[in-house]
Amino acid sequence: MRRQNMRQRLLARSLLKTKWRRFIGVRWDHSYIGFLRKIVDKVDRTRGIPWSNVAQEFYERSRVLSLAWSVCYSTSLLTAPAIGFYLVRKGLLSHAGLASLSRFIGTGLMVVFGALCIRGYGRFKNQDYRVFLALLEETRMNNNEENKKRLGLYDFSFEAWPVDYKWNESKADQDVHREAKNTTSQSRSSRFLSFLGSWPCDFLRYFVAHSVGRPLIYPGSTGLLQSGYAEPLMNGRQFLIERSGKRAKLEAADGNEIDTMFMDKRSSGEHGVHGDTLVITCEGNAGFYEVGLMMTPYKAKQLLPVVFVAGYSVLGWNHPGFSGSSGVPGPESERNAIDVVIQYAVEVLGFSVSNIVIYAWSIGGYPAVWAGRTHPKIGALVLDATFDDIVPLAQCKMPESISGFTTRVVKEYFHLDIARMLYSYPGPVLFIRRMRDEIITTEEGDISSNRGNDLLVKFLKFRYPKLVDDNGEDALYEYLAAPDQATKKAIWDSLSVEANLCESMYKNYVKENGKEYPMMIGQDLSVEQRIHLLMFLVLQYLMDFDATHCMNLPASEFRQPWNE
């Protein structure tokens, strides 16, 4: 025992010396073990006692440097042209000006370096940090379940966390992925011949897309917002880990590292729990699994133990560039992220594809429908406050005078055509529409302009083309434009829809002709019968929730789609 303790002390001392030398050399790499972020929130699971807010010295409590860096980085691209123009006008880019400017920059760097030295010394003297450092190095050398469990008691910069699972190309359906990616990629080869004449516009679109477009479309990827959310995200992770959450890092096909959290209900032993069904959540453009959708399917059983049976296993993940996930968000990185998440759920967590339900909110509908397209046997899709295409939303938020330019930028760099990809998924789908949605409506306060309506109509038009003709489409849009439940009920009553008869007609057709889409049901029916059957299907596919866009769906409202 004494020999083992001596060995551990020598190992820790050696590691500390190594880290200290690297700190003095100012190497900004993974060796810093989250050097710029504090260690917080340990949970002693063996005793069931949470250690919240580990005692921090002044140099640990202060977040001024971190926040200042986030502000500077988030605004650098936007302000770079103005700053460059100012420097030229003031002559600061001349020989004399550069000397003055270099002194100013040098002074700032010395202040930053001094602050980092103070923080480094504080961590060197912190016993908790030294124990953590030794544990992290041990986990890197031997990444077993026991070490990962102990490491999970710490909250630190996730870039230092060892990779738990890597994307395996051999386990993916290459034909499906190749066909899907070919239909979603934007070709630029046709513009190459005219490159010399078009490069200024191409460069301008590239600059706008990466400096303005991405922060507007994915605000959760900005350092400023993440700094402001740091405390809630930390508390959210602590909440999940205290309830046996299992955090893991997945490496996607493009090299991005995806931060995930798994809540397992399979072995809970609770009555009526659907733990064998895994709900994978896809957050919105400013959503994080720590404070997002995970608790909705996970806590439903606790709210209504008899009337509503739920309590699903849940796997949450953060978009690339969000919180612990690396990279930047965009169509391709989103697709790669959900691919590795599903592969991890099947290969490591042990769920079958048919027992996976994707629950997506807002822009999270894009990776969700991609998953349905590449894994058509997925159990179900639940699309909450999701739109059909991002182009109309971008156009309505930007000045009309640059509408054409906006469309080109969005289609070239952020083409999220959710409706078109949804056509390839043959399984059950549930659309949740927010009655007071203020984000995905093109006209404020007008529910008829909710792009969720267009997603539903396009979906029904593809699956049931004989039902959604001109008459059916008019009736459908009239129903979807109803501003409240009373108006909807009045429209429904005026149509005199017999739900039982419609259900019987649908089941008889499926029994005789099979369930393949597009489905030609309705071609032998009268106009009135087609409208009745269409409205019956709307009742099955659409769930209205009287709330704004950003309000979490209550656990009592979560349900799986209609199983046709």
C-alpha positions in Angstrom: 0.0 0.0 0.0 2.8 2.4 0.9 4.6 1.6 -2.4 1.4 2.3 -4.3 0.9 5.6 -2.6 4.5 6.6 -3.2 4.1 5.7 -6.9 0.9 7.9 -7.1 2.7 10.8 -5.5 5.7 10.5 -7.8 3.4 10.3 -10.8 1.4 13.4 -9.7 4.6 15.3 -9.0 6.0 14.4 -12.5 2.8 15.5 -14.2 2.7 18.8 -12.3 6.2 19.6 -13.4 5.4 18.8 -17.0 2.3 20.9 -17.0 4.1 23.8 -15.3 6.9 23.8 -17.9 4.2 23.8 -20.7 2.5 26.7 -19.0 5.7 28.8 -18.9 6.2 28.0 -22.6 2.6 29.4 -23.3 1.5 26.4 -25.4 -2.2 26.7 -26.1 -3.1 23.0 -26.6 -5.0 20.2 -24.9 -2.3 19.8 -22.2 -3.8 22.8 -20.4 -6.6 20.7 -19.1 -9.1 23.5 -19.4 -6.5 26.0 -18.3 -8.8 29.0 -19.1 -11.8 27.6 -17.3 -12.3 26.8 -13.6 -12.9 23.3 -12.2 -16.4 23.2 -10.8 -18.9 20.8 -9.3 -17.7 17.5 -8.2 -20.2 14.8 -7.3 -19.2 12.0 -5.0 -21.5 9.3 -6.4 -20.2 6.6 -4.1 -21.7 8.5 -1.2 -24.4 10.2 -3.1 -23.2 13.6 -1.9 -22.9 16.5 -4.4 -19.9 18.7 -4.0 -21.2 22.0 -5.4 -19.1 25.1 -5.9 -15.6 23.8 -4.9 -13.9 26.5 -2.9 -12.3 28.9 -5.4 -9.7 31.6 -4.8 -10.0 35.0 -6.2 -8.0 34.1 -9.3 -10.5 31.2 -10.0 -13.7 33.2 -9.3 -12.8 36.0 -11.6 -14.1 35.5 -15.2 -13.3 38.9 -16.5 -10.5 37.6 -18.8 -12.7 34.8 -20.2 -15.6 37.1 -20.8 -13.4 39.8 -22.4 -11.9 37.3 -24.7 -15.3 36.0 -25.7 -16.5 39.5 -26.5 -13.4 40.3 -28.6 -13.5 37.1 -30.5 -17.2 37.3 -31.2 -17.0 40.8 -32.6 -13.6 40.6 -34.3 -14.9 39.6 -37.7 -17.7 42.2 -37.7 -15.5 45.1 -36.6 -12.3 44.1 -38.6 -13.1 46.3 -41.7 -14.0 49.3 -39.5 -10.9 48.9 -37.4 -8.7 48.5 -40.4 -10.1 51.6 -42.0 -9.6 53.5 -38.7 -5.9 52.4 -38.5 -5.2 53.5 -42.0 -6.9 56.9 -41.5 -4.9 57.5 -38.3 -1.7 56.5 -39.9 -1.1 53.7 -37.4 0.0 51.3 -40.2 3.0 53.5 -41.0 6.4 52.7 -39.7 6.0 55.1 -36.7 2.4 54.1 -36.2 3.3 50.4 -36.0 5.9 51.1 -33.4 3.3 52.8 -31.2 0.7 50.1 -31.9 3.2 47.3 -31.1 3.9 48.9 -27.7 0.2 49.1 -26.9 -0.3 45.4 -28.0 2.7 44.4 -26.0 1.4 46.0 -22.9 -1.9 44.2 -23.3 -0.2 40.9 -23.8 1.9 41.4 -20.7 -1.2 42.0 -18.6 -2.9 38.9 -20.0 0.3 36.8 -19.4 0.5 38.1 -15.8 -3.1 37.2 -15.1 -2.6 33.7 -16.6 0.5 33.2 -14.4 -1.5 34.1 -11.3 -4.2 31.7 -12.3 -1.6 29.0 -13.1 0.0 29.5 -9.7 -3.3 29.2 -8.0 -4.1 26.0 -9.7 -0.7 24.7 -8.9 -1.4 25.2 -5.2 -4.9 23.8 -5.5 -5.0 20.2 -4.2 -8.3 19.4 -6.0 -6.8 20.5 -9.3 -3.7 18.4 -8.8 -5.7 15.3 -8.0 -7.9 16.0 -11.1 -4.8 16.4 -13.3 -3.4 13.1 -12.3 -6.8 11.4 -12.9 -7.1 13.0 -16.3 -3.7 11.7 -17.4 -4.5 8.3 -16.0 -7.8 8.2 -18.0 -6.0 9.2 -21.2 -3.6 6.2 -20.7 -6.4 3.8 -19.6 -9.8 5.0 -20.8 -11.9 2.4 -18.9 -15.3 2.7 -17.4 -14.1 3.2 -13.8 -11.7 6.0 -14.8 -14.4 7.7 -16.9 -16.9 7.5 -14.0 -14.4 9.2 -11.7 -13.5 11.8 -14.3 -17.2 12.5 -14.8 -17.3 13.9 -11.3 -15.4 17.0 -12.6 -16.6 19.7 -14.8 -13.8 21.1 -17.0 -12.9 22.2 -20.5 -14.3 19.4 -22.6 -11.6 19.6 -25.2 -9.3 17.7 -22.7 -11.9 14.9 -22.3 -10.7 11.6 -23.9 -12.6 10.5 -27.0 -15.1 7.7 -26.1 -16.2 6.8 -29.6 -15.1 7.5 -33.1 -17.2 7.4 -36.3 -16.8 4.0 -38.0 -17.1 4.3 -41.8 -17.5 0.5 -42.2 -20.6 0.4 -40.1 -22.5 3.0 -42.1 -24.6 2.4 -45.1 -22.4 3.9 -47.8 -24.9 3.9 -50.6 -27.6 5.7 -48.6 -25.1 8.3 -47.3 -23.6 8.9 -50.7 -26.9 9.4 -52.4 -28.2 11.6 -49.6 -25.1 13.8 -49.6 -25.1 14.1 -53.3 -28.6 15.6 -53.2 -27.8 18.0 -50.4 -24.4 19.3 -51.5 -24.2 22.6 -53.4 -22.0 22.3 -56.6 -19.5 25.1 -57.2 -17.7 23.6 -60.1 -20.1 25.2 -62.6 -18.9 28.7 -61.3 -15.3 27.9 -61.5 -14.9 29.0 -65.2 -16.3 32.4 -64.3 -14.2 32.7 -61.1 -12.1 35.6 -62.3 -15.2 37.7 -62.9 -17.2 36.6 -59.9 -14.6 36.2 -57.1 -15.4 39.6 -55.5 -19.1 38.6 -55.1 -18.1 35.1 -54.0 -15.7 36.5 -51.4 -18.4 38.9 -50.1 -20.9 36.1 -49.7 -18.3 33.9 -48.0 -17.4 36.8 -45.6 -21.1 37.6 -44.8 -21.9 33.9 -44.3 -19.2 33.3 -41.8 -19.1 36.7 -40.0 -22.8 37.6 -39.9 -24.8 34.6 -41.2 -23.6 31.9 -38.9 -23.9 33.9 -35.7 -27.5 34.9 -36.7 -28.5 31.4 -37.7 -26.7 29.6 -34.9 -26.3 32.2 -32.0 -25.5 29.4 -29.6 -22.1 29.0 -31.3 -20.9 32.5 -30.3 -18.5 32.8 -27.4 -20.4 35.7 -25.9 -23.6 33.8 -25.5 -21.9 30.7 -24.2 -20.1 32.9 -21.6 -23.4 34.3 -20.5 -24.9 30.8 -20.3 -21.8 29.3 -18.5 -23.5 29.1 -15.0 -26.8 27.6 -16.2 -25.0 25.1 -18.4 -22.7 24.1 -15.5 -25.7 23.6 -13.2 -27.6 21.7 -15.9 -24.7 19.3 -16.3 -24.5 18.8 -12.6 -28.2 18.1 -12.4 -27.9 15.4 -15.1 -24.8 13.8 -13.7 -26.4 13.6 -10.2 -29.1 11.6 -11.8 -26.6 9.1 -13.2 -26.1 10.9 -16.5 -23.3 9.5 -18.6 -21.3 12.1 -20.5 -19.3 11.0 -23.6 -17.2 12.6 -26.3 -17.9 11.3 -29.9 -15.6 12.0 -32.9 -17.6 12.6 -36.1 -16.4 11.8 -39.6 -15.1 15.4 -40.1 -13.1 15.3 -36.9 -15.5 17.4 -34.8 -15.9 16.3 -31.2 -19.5 16.0 -30.1 -20.5 16.5 -26.5 -23.3 14.0 -25.4 -25.2 13.1 -22.3 -27.1 9.8 -21.9 -29.8 9.1 -19.3 -30.5 5.4 -19.0 -34.0 4.2 -17.9 -33.7 0.6 -19.0 -32.7 -0.7 -15.6 -34.8 1.7 -13.5 -37.4 -1.0 -12.6 -40.2 1.6 -12.5 -43.7 0.5 -13.5 -44.7 1.6 -17.0 -41.3 3.1 -17.9 -40.4 2.9 -21.6 -36.7 2.7 -21.0 -36.1 0.4 -24.0 -37.0 3.3 -26.3 -34.3 5.9 -26.7 -35.2 9.5 -27.4 -32.4 11.4 -29.1 -32.9 15.2 -28.7 -31.9 17.7 -31.3 -31.7 21.3 -29.9 -32.5 24.6 -31.5 -30.1 27.3 -32.7 -29.5 28.6 -29.2 -30.2 25.4 -27.3 -28.0 23.1 -25.3 -28.7 19.7 -23.9 -27.8 20.9 -20.4 -30.9 23.2 -20.3 -32.9 22.0 -23.3 -35.1 19.2 -24.3 -33.8 16.2 -22.4 -36.0 16.4 -19.4 -39.3 16.5 -21.4 -39.2 12.8 -22.4 -37.2 11.8 -19.3 -39.6 13.3 -16.7 -43.0 12.6 -18.3 -43.6 9.4 -16.2 -43.1 11.3 -13.0 -45.8 13.8 -13.9 -48.5 11.4 -15.0 -47.7 7.9 -13.7 -51.0 6.3 -14.7 -52.6 8.3 -17.5 -49.4 8.9 -19.5 -46.8 6.2 -19.6 -43.3 7.5 -20.6 -40.0 7.7 -18.9 -37.8 7.2 -21.9 -34.1 6.8 -22.1 -32.7 10.0 -23.5 -29.5 10.9 -25.4 -28.8 14.6 -25.8 -26.0 16.2 -27.8 -24.7 19.7 -28.6 -24.4 21.1 -32.1 -20.8 21.5 -33.4 -19.4 24.7 -31.8 -21.9 24.6 -29.0 -20.6 24.3 -25.4 -18.3 21.2 -25.3 -18.7 20.3 -29.0 -15.9 21.5 -31.3 -16.1 22.8 -34.9 -18.7 25.2 -36.3 -22.4 24.5 -37.1 -23.5 24.1 -40.6 -25.4 21.6 -42.8 -22.5 19.2 -43.3 -21.2 19.3 -39.7 -24.8 18.8 -38.5 -25.2 15.8 -40.6 -21.9 14.3 -39.5 -22.8 15.0 -35.9 -26.2 13.2 -35.9 -24.6 10.3 -37.8 -22.0 9.6 -35.1 -24.6 10.1 -32.4 -26.9 7.4 -33.9 -24.0 5.1 -34.5 -22.9 5.5 -30.8 -26.5 4.8 -29.7 -26.6 1.5 -31.6 -23.0 0.3 -31.3 -22.2 1.3 -27.7 -25.4 2.0 -25.9 -27.1 -1.1 -27.4 -30.4 0.3 -28.8 -31.8 -1.0 -32.0 -32.6 1.6 -34.7 -36.3 0.8 -34.6 -36.3 1.7 -30.9 -34.9 5.2 -31.5 -37.2 8.3 -31.6 -35.8 11.6 -32.7 -37.2 14.6 -30.8 -36.2 17.9 -32.5 -36.9 21.5 -31.8 -36.7 24.3 -34.3 -33.5 24.2 -36.4 -32.8 20.8 -34.8 -35.3 19.5 -37.3 -32.6 19.5 -40.0 -30.3 16.8 -38.4 -33.5 15.0 -37.3 -34.8 14.6 -40.9 -31.3 13.7 -42.1 -31.3 10.9 -39.6 -34.7 9.7 -40.9 -33.4 9.9 -44.4 -30.2 7.9 -43.8 -31.9 5.5 -41.2 -35.4 4.9 -42.6 -36.0 2.3 -39.9 -35.8 4.8 -37.1 -38.9 4.5 -34.9 -40.3 8.0 -35.2 -39.7 11.7 -35.6 -41.2 14.4 -33.3 -40.7 17.8 -34.9 -41.4 20.6 -32.5 -41.6 24.2 -33.8 -39.8 23.2 -37.0 -39.9 25.0 -40.4 -39.9 23.7 -44.0 -37.1 25.8 -45.4 -34.8 28.5 -43.9 -34.8 30.7 -47.0 -38.2 32.3 -46.4 -37.3 33.0 -42.8 -34.0 34.6 -43.8 -35.7 36.8 -46.4 -38.3 38.1 -44.0 -35.7 39.0 -41.4 -33.4 40.9 -43.8 -34.0 44.1 -45.8 -36.0 43.5 -49.0 -33.4 45.4 -51.0 -30.9 42.6 -50.5 -33.3 39.7 -50.8 -31.5 38.2 -53.8 -28.1 38.4 -52.0 -29.6 36.9 -48.8 -31.1 34.0 -50.8 -27.7 33.3 -52.5 -25.8 33.3 -49.2 -28.3 31.0 -47.4 -28.6 28.5 -50.2 -24.9 28.4 -50.7 -23.8 28.0 -47.1 -26.9 27.2 -44.9 -29.4 25.4 -47.2 -31.6 23.7 -44.6 -34.4 22.3 -46.8 -36.1 20.3 -44.2 -39.3 19.5 -46.1 -37.5 18.0 -49.1 -35.4 15.6 -46.9 -38.4 14.6 -44.9 -40.0 13.0 -48.0 -37.4 10.2 -47.8 -38.5 9.1 -44.3 -41.3 6.5 -44.4 -42.0 6.2 -40.6 -44.3 7.9 -38.1 -44.0 11.7 -37.8 -45.6 14.1 -35.3 -45.6 17.9 -35.9 -45.9 20.1 -32.8 -47.0 23.7 -33.8 -46.7 26.6 -31.4 -49.8 28.7 -31.6 -48.0 31.9 -30.5 -44.7 31.2 -32.3 -42.9 34.5 -33.0 -39.7 33.0 -34.5 -40.7 30.9 -37.5 -43.6 33.2 -38.6 -42.9 35.5 -41.5 -45.6 38.0 -40.3 -45.7 38.8 -36.6 -48.8 37.6 -34.8 -50.2 35.8 -37.9 -50.4 32.0 -37.3 -51.1 31.5 -41.0 -47.5 32.6 -41.8 -46.0 30.0 -39.5 -43.6 28.0 -41.6 -44.6 24.9 -39.7 -47.8 25.0 -41.7 -45.9 24.8 -44.9 -43.9 21.9 -43.6 -47.1 20.0 -42.7 -48.7 20.8 -46.1 -45.7 19.8 -48.1 -45.4 16.6 -46.1 -49.1 15.6 -46.6 -48.9 16.6 -50.3 -46.0 14.2 -50.8 -47.5 11.3 -48.8 -51.2 11.7 -50.0 -51.1 13.6 -53.3 -54.7 12.6 -54.2 -56.0 14.1 -51.0 -54.1 17.4 -51.1 -55.5 18.7 -54.4 -56.7 22.3 -54.8 -59.9 21.8 -52.8 -58.1 19.9 -50.0 -55.3 22.4 -49.9 -57.7 25.3 -49.5 -59.5 23.6 -46.6 -56.2 22.7 -45.0 -54.9 26.2 -45.0 -58.2 27.6 -43.7 -58.0 25.2 -40.8 -54.3 26.0 -40.1 -55.0 29.7 -40.2 -57.4 29.5 -37.2 -55.9 31.7 -34.5 -57.3 29.8 -31.5 -58.9 26.5 -30.4 -62.4 27.8 -30.6 -62.1 28.8 -34.2 -60.5 25.5 -35.1 -63.3 23.6 -33.4 -65.9 25.7 -35.3 -64.2 24.8 -38.6 -64.0 21.2 -37.7 -67.6 21.0 -36.7 -68.7 22.7 -39.9 -67.0 20.0 -41.9 -68.8 17.2 -40.0 -65.8 14.9 -40.1 -66.6 11.4 -38.9 -63.2 10.3 -37.4 -64.1 6.6 -37.0 -65.3 6.3 -40.6 -62.1 8.0 -41.9 -59.9 5.7 -39.8 -61.7 2.7 -41.1 -61.3 3.9 -44.7 -57.6 4.5 -44.1 -56.9 1.1 -42.5 -58.9 -0.8 -45.2 -56.8 0.9 -47.9 -53.5 0.1 -46.2 -54.6 -3.5 -45.7 -55.4 -3.9 -49.4 -52.6 -1.8 -51.0 -49.9 -1.7 -48.4 -48.3 1.4 -46.8 -45.9 2.9 -49.3 -45.5 6.6 -50.1 -46.7 8.4 -52.0 -50.0 6.7 -51.2 -52.8 7.0 -53.8 -55.6 6.9 -51.3 -58.6 9.1 -52.2 -58.5 8.8 -56.0 -61.9 7.0 -56.0 -63.5 9.3 -53.4 -65.7 12.3 -53.7 -64.3 15.8 -53.0 -66.1 15.9 -49.6 -64.8 12.5 -48.6 -61.2 13.5 -49.6 -61.4 16.6 -47.5 -62.8 14.6 -44.5 -60.0 12.0 -44.8 -57.4 14.8 -45.1 -58.6 16.6 -42.0 -58.6 13.3 -40.1 -54.9 12.8 -41.1 -54.2 16.4 -40.0 -55.6 15.5 -36.6 -53.2 12.5 -36.4 -50.1 14.3 -37.6 -50.5 17.7 -36.0 -50.4 18.7 -32.3 -51.0 22.3 -31.4 -49.4 23.7 -28.3 -50.5 27.1 -27.0 -47.1 28.7 -26.3 -44.4 30.8 -27.8 -41.4 29.4 -29.7 -38.9 29.2 -26.8 -41.0 27.6 -24.1 -40.1 24.1 -23.3 -42.7 21.5 -24.1 -44.1 20.2 -20.7 -43.4 16.5 -20.1 -47.1 15.8 -19.9 -47.5 16.9 -23.5 -44.8 14.7 -25.0 -46.0 11.7 -26.9 -45.0 9.5 -29.8 -46.5 10.0 -33.3 -49.5 8.2 -34.6 -48.5 4.6 -35.5 -50.3 4.2 -38.8 
